[in-house]
């Protein structure tokens, strides 16, 4: 019974001490609550004000949200640490800071790929080498950019598939942006017979390509011979077209092929077929007809012998 009374007295003394401590801390608790409310208000106000200001300098919504969110969290953390300090919880503040450092280090090792994509996305958002709607080719993917985030880039391929490429891969590998200048050159390979007048062919091709779809009229058409082929003299017809979508390039190339074929037909210019020589491995220069006759004779003899038996 005595042990129970001692335990109750000890508990009561503890409660009295805590109660006295709480009463003494009431002003600090009140100040801490007021400071916490002010911190939330100021953090929200600064975020909204800075959001209107930062949009004038950066048009990347993802980057803007990142900056504003980090600023908002940073201000809340500072206010939270001040609140703990007012409540005489300095040791808790030090422990939290040490814990944040250790946790951050562990998360850095565990999610280094995510961090790399995040950092790459931030750099891409700042440099802006491309934008939504651009036609690009990177990491063997060719298509239109549909969405840019701080982790991935969504590419809609020309065949319809949607590919999400990590920012790290885009940042570290070569990238071709076909939409940045609004024009693109078409190199069309053609071959003509060795018997043709090459200067006449040049002139016919240039005239045929004058009215190709989407052609940039301010840039000259170039027809350059570049090789003696097996059965033709090969040249490249080069011209520039306006480019915003892949169909602009494909349709212009198709139209150029049609116009060149019609122009060649109208001027009796020959596009030769490849010539192939078939070797039947006949020895001694013997004629193919003689070899076939000998084969047929052997087959007939075999049939006659089979019939007699």
C-alpha positions, 0 to 999 in steps of 0.5 A, a space after each residue: 500500500 505504501 508503494 502505491 501511495 509513493 507512486 501516486 505522490 510521484 506522479 502528482 508531483 510530476 503533473 504539478 511540475 508540468 502544469 507549472 511549466 505550462 503556465 510559465 510557458 503560456 506567453 511563449 506558446 501564445 507568441 509561437 502560435 502568433 508567429 506560426 500564423 504570421 509565417 503562413 500568411 507571409 509565405 503565402 503572400 510572398 508566393 503569390 506576389 513573386 508568382 506574378 513577378 517571375 512570370 515576366 521573366 520565365 515562361 516555363 510553368 514547371 520551373 516557376 512552380 518549382 521555384 515558388 514551391 521551394 521558396 514557400 517551403 523554405 519560409 515555412 521551415 524558417 518560421 517553424 525553427 523560430 517557433 521551436 526556439 521560442 518554445 525553448 526547444 533548441 535541441 529539437 531544432 539541432 536534431 531536426 537539422 541533423 536528421 534532415 541532412 542525413 535523410 537528404 544524403 540517403 535520399 540522394 543516393 537512393 534516388 540519384 536517377 530521379 535527381 539527375 532527371 530533375 536537375 536536367 529538367 531544370 537546366 532544360 527549362 532555363 535554356 529552352 532549346 525546344 518547346 511544346 509543338 516542336 518536331 525533334 529527334 533524340 535517342 532514336 525517337 522522332 516526333 512532336 513534343 506534347 508536354 515538358 515536365 521537370 522529369 520527362 519529355 512527352 514525344 508523340 511519334 509520327 506513327 501515333 505512339 506517345 513516348 516519355 523520354 527521361 530528361 537525363 537522356 535528352 540532356 546527355 544525348 544529341 538532339 535535332 530540332 527540325 522546327 527551330 528555323 521553320 524551314 528544311 532542305 530536301 535532298 532528292 536522289 535521282 539517276 539518268 541514263 549515260 546517253 542524256 545531255 547532263 546540262 539539259 537534265 539540270 535545266 529540266 529538273 530546276 524548271 520542274 521543281 519551281 512550283 513544288 508544294 511549300 517550296 521557299 521561293 527565296 532559296 535557289 534549287 540546286 542540281 548537283 551530279 555526284 556519282 557514276 552509278 552502275 547503270 546511271 549518272 546520279 545527281 541530287 536535287 536540293 531545295 528548301 521547304 517551309 516546315 512546321 509538321 512532318 507532313 510538310 516535308 513528306 508531301 513536298 518530297 512526293 510532289 517533287 518526285 511526281 514533277 520530275 517524272 512528268 518532266 522527264 517523260 515530256 523531254 524523253 529523258 530516260 531513268 534507266 533500270 538497273 542491269 543484272 547479268 545472270 550466271 548459270 555456271 555453264 562451263 567451256 562457253 557452251 550455249 544454254 540451249 545445248 545444255 537444256 537439250 542434253 538435260 531433256 535427253 537424259 530425262 526422256 531416257 530415264 522415262 523410257 527405261 522406267 516404262 520398259 521395266 
